[in-house]
Amino acid sequence: KTCGITNEEMESISVYWKDTSGSAVVSAARKLYQHNPFKNESTKALVVVSFVAFLSFALWVGIFILATKEFVGFSLSFFTLLSLSAIMGSALRTTTSAVRDPAYRLSMSRMWIELVTGLILSFGFVLLYLVGSLLITGRIEQLHTPHDFARVAVSFSAIGLTTAFLLESAANELGKRLEAAVLK
């Protein structure tokens, strides 16, 4: 019925075969084809997500190389790499869901919500790390050399990728850590 098949057509097809049953079958088949409730509309969206993931990966590598050669500033590169890692983690989450479940339907609104949530959670974990570093050492690590940058950028990129990929677990863990930090 959600495909537009009328009660008369359903009755003509399913109850008793009549002279009109043949045309009802053709009509129902056309309506099912046009309004298929099982049609997966997410193929194009998954191609876009895959392209964004590939582009994010290429940009991550390019910025990492440029920063380690000191062609671009460490601070801006660091946060750009963190964001690209979270984008890749979110894309990995989406594409992995599609690989695991062939009937997976991609919702653009859900994808955007997960992307933004992954970015913010990744930033939250980085802030916790920086606050911990500040409390323990009394200062925030300065990135003076390409080696310093590479060490911190790779570590935080792993946090960004993992946080966006394991969204629910990361949200729960960040909540626990923030609660523990605030309520102590």
C-alpha positions in Angstrom: 0.0 0.0 0.0 2.9 2.4 0.7 3.9 1.9 -3.0 0.5 3.1 -4.3 -1.1 -0.3 -5.0 -4.8 0.0 -4.5 -7.0 -2.4 -2.6 -8.8 -3.3 -5.8 -5.4 -4.3 -7.4 -4.4 -6.2 -4.3 -7.7 -8.1 -4.3 -7.5 -8.8 -8.1 -4.0 -10.2 -7.6 -4.3 -12.1 -4.4 -7.9 -13.3 -3.8 -9.4 -14.7 -7.0 -7.8 -14.4 -10.5 -10.1 -12.3 -12.7 -9.9 -10.9 -16.2 -8.5 -7.7 -14.7 -5.8 -9.6 -12.7 -3.2 -9.4 -15.6 -3.4 -5.6 -15.9 -3.4 -5.4 -12.0 -0.1 -7.4 -11.9 1.4 -5.1 -14.5 0.2 -1.9 -12.7 1.4 -3.2 -9.3 4.8 -4.1 -10.7 5.2 -0.6 -12.2 4.2 0.9 -8.9 6.6 -1.3 -7.0 9.4 -0.4 -9.3 8.8 3.3 -9.0 8.2 3.3 -5.2 10.2 0.3 -4.0 10.4 0.4 -0.2 13.5 -1.8 -0.3 15.4 0.2 -2.8 18.7 1.3 -1.4 19.2 5.0 -2.2 22.5 5.3 -0.3 24.8 4.1 -3.1 25.6 7.6 -4.3 26.0 8.9 -0.8 28.4 6.1 0.0 30.5 7.0 -3.1 30.6 10.6 -1.8 31.6 9.4 1.7 34.3 7.2 0.2 35.6 10.1 -1.9 35.6 12.4 1.2 37.5 9.7 3.1 40.1 9.3 0.3 40.5 13.1 0.0 40.9 13.5 3.8 43.5 10.8 3.7 45.4 12.5 0.9 45.2 15.9 2.7 46.3 14.3 6.0 49.4 12.9 4.3 50.2 16.1 2.4 49.8 18.3 5.5 51.8 16.0 7.6 54.7 15.9 5.1 54.6 19.7 4.7 54.6 20.3 8.5 57.4 17.9 9.1 59.4 19.7 6.5 58.5 23.0 8.3 56.7 24.4 5.2 53.5 25.1 7.3 53.0 26.0 10.9 52.7 23.2 13.5 49.7 24.6 15.4 47.4 25.0 12.5 48.6 21.7 10.9 48.0 19.9 14.2 44.3 20.9 14.4 43.8 20.3 10.7 45.2 16.8 11.0 43.0 16.1 14.1 39.9 17.2 12.1 40.9 15.2 9.0 41.4 12.1 11.2 37.9 12.5 12.8 36.5 12.9 9.3 38.2 9.7 8.2 37.0 7.9 11.4 33.4 9.0 10.7 33.7 7.9 7.0 35.2 4.6 8.1 32.3 4.1 10.5 29.8 4.7 7.7 31.5 2.6 5.1 32.1 -0.3 7.6 28.4 -0.3 8.4 27.6 -0.6 4.7 30.1 -3.4 4.3 28.8 -5.3 7.3 25.1 -4.9 6.4 24.2 -5.0 2.6 20.8 -3.5 3.5 22.4 -0.6 5.3 20.7 2.7 4.4 22.7 5.9 4.7 20.9 8.8 6.1 22.6 12.1 5.3 21.3 13.7 8.5 22.6 10.9 10.6 25.9 11.0 8.8 26.3 14.7 9.5 25.3 14.3 13.1 27.9 11.6 13.5 30.6 13.6 11.8 30.0 16.7 14.0 29.8 14.5 17.1 33.1 12.7 16.2 34.8 16.0 15.6 33.7 17.5 18.9 34.5 14.3 20.8 37.9 14.1 19.3 38.6 17.7 20.3 37.3 16.9 23.8 39.8 14.0 24.2 42.6 16.2 23.0 41.6 18.9 25.5 41.6 16.3 28.3 45.1 15.2 27.2 46.3 18.8 27.1 44.7 19.6 30.5 46.3 16.5 32.0 49.7 17.5 30.6 49.3 21.0 32.0 48.3 19.7 35.4 51.2 17.2 35.5 54.0 19.2 34.0 52.7 22.7 34.7 53.0 23.6 30.9 51.6 22.6 27.6 54.0 20.8 25.3 55.4 23.1 22.8 56.0 21.8 19.3 59.5 23.1 18.4 60.8 20.5 16.1 59.4 18.3 13.3 60.0 15.3 15.5 57.8 16.9 18.3 55.1 17.7 15.8 55.1 14.2 14.2 54.9 12.5 17.6 52.0 14.5 18.8 50.2 14.7 15.5 50.3 11.0 15.0 49.1 10.3 18.5 46.2 12.8 18.3 45.3 11.6 14.8 44.9 8.2 16.3 42.6 9.7 18.9 40.6 11.5 16.3 40.2 8.5 14.0 39.3 6.1 16.9 36.9 8.5 18.6 34.9 9.1 15.4 34.8 5.4 14.5 33.8 4.2 18.0 31.4 7.1 18.6 29.1 5.6 21.3 32.0 4.1 23.3 34.0 7.4 23.0 31.0 9.5 24.1 30.5 7.3 27.1 34.2 7.3 28.0 34.5 11.1 27.6 31.4 11.6 29.8 33.0 9.4 32.5 36.3 11.2 32.3 34.7 14.7 32.3 32.5 13.7 35.3 35.5 12.3 37.2 37.5 15.5 36.5 34.7 17.9 37.4 33.4 16.1 40.5 36.8 15.4 42.1 
